[in-house]
Amino acid sequence: MIDKKQARLRRARKTRAKIAELKSVRLSVHRSNCHIYAQVISACGSKVLAAASSLEPEVRKMLPNGGDIAAAKTIGVLIAERARSAGIEQVAFDRAGFRYHGRIKALADAAREAGLKF
């Protein structure tokens, strides 16, 4: 019997394989009940080029709750700014097997508006 996490990781594997095949920089997103995390990972997959999460002290001061759509939008803008300052414009979106709606969609839309292309 496959549990919820393993089913999600199985879905994520196919996306990650395709992104690796394209040799593209990826924007990987993870969400938990209380927080949301985003990382820009190099094309080889071994180096984190930029990261943002709702756990960071300066972000926590701005947000009452790290696990809502407002937090996801904030992290989306933050990761886009950090990626652009690292010289990255184009990324592939890796939703890590999560459904593209709610917080994942809010983060993606905010990152697009802040200038990341995917």
N, C-alpha and C positions, 0 to 999 in steps of 0.2 A: 504494500500500500504506500503510495507516494504522499507525503505530507505537503502542506501549502508552500513551505519554503523551497523544497526540492523541485516542485512543479514550476515555481517562479525561476529558479536557477536554470532549469532545463530550457525554459523559454528564452532566457537571457543568452544561453550558449550559442544559439543560432545567429542572433544579432551580432554578438561579439566576433564570431567566426567571419561573418560577412564584412564587418568593419576592418578586421585584421587583413582580410584578402584585399580590400581597397587601399590598405596602408594609409589610413586616414587618422588624424588626431581625433580623439573621441571625448565627448562630454558625458561622463558617467554620473547617473543620479541614483541616490539611495534614499529611501524614506523609512522611518520607523514611526511608531505612534506619536512620539514626542518631538522628533526633530527631522530635518531634511539636510542632506549632504550632497555636494556636487564637486566633481573633480574633472579637470581637463588632463587627459592622459596622452602621452606621446604615441606616435604611430607604431613604434616597436612594442609598446605596452609596458615598458619597464620603468618609466619615469613620470611622476606627477608634475605637470607644468604649472598648474594653478588649482587652488582648492578654496572652497567656501562652505561653511555650515552654520546652522542656527545654534550651534554650541559655543561659538566664539563669543568672548566676553563683550566686545563692542556691539555685536549684533543682538545679544541677549538684553542689553540695556534698551535697545530700540523696540523690541518685540515683547509683548506680554506672554505669548505662547509660540513655541518653536514648531508646533505641529499643525499649522493651519495655512490657508492659501496666502495670507498676507506675508507669512514667513517665507513661503516658497517664492513669491514674487521678489522679495528682498534678496534672497540668495541668488535668484536668476540674474538680477542686475549686478550683484557683487561679482559673481563668477564671470560674467561677460566683461566687466571692467578689468578684472585681474588677467583674464586671457588676452584681452587686447593690449594691456601693458606688457605682456610677455611676447607680443608680436604675433598673436594667433587671431585670424579672422574667420577661418573656415573650420568647422568641426562636424563630426558625425554624432548624432544624438543616440546615446545608449540608455534606454530607460530601465535596464536591468530586469526585464521581465514584468515590471509593473505596468498596469493598464494606463494608456495615455489619456488620462482625464484627471480632474481635480488638481491636486498639488503638483503632480508631474507636468501636467499641461500648463499650469500657471507659471512654473519655473521656466519651461521651454519658451513660452510666449514672452516673458519678461527678458530672457536672455536674447531673444531675437530683436526685441525693441531696443535693447541696449547695444545692438550692433554686431552680435555674433551671427554668422550665416550657417544654417543647416536645414 
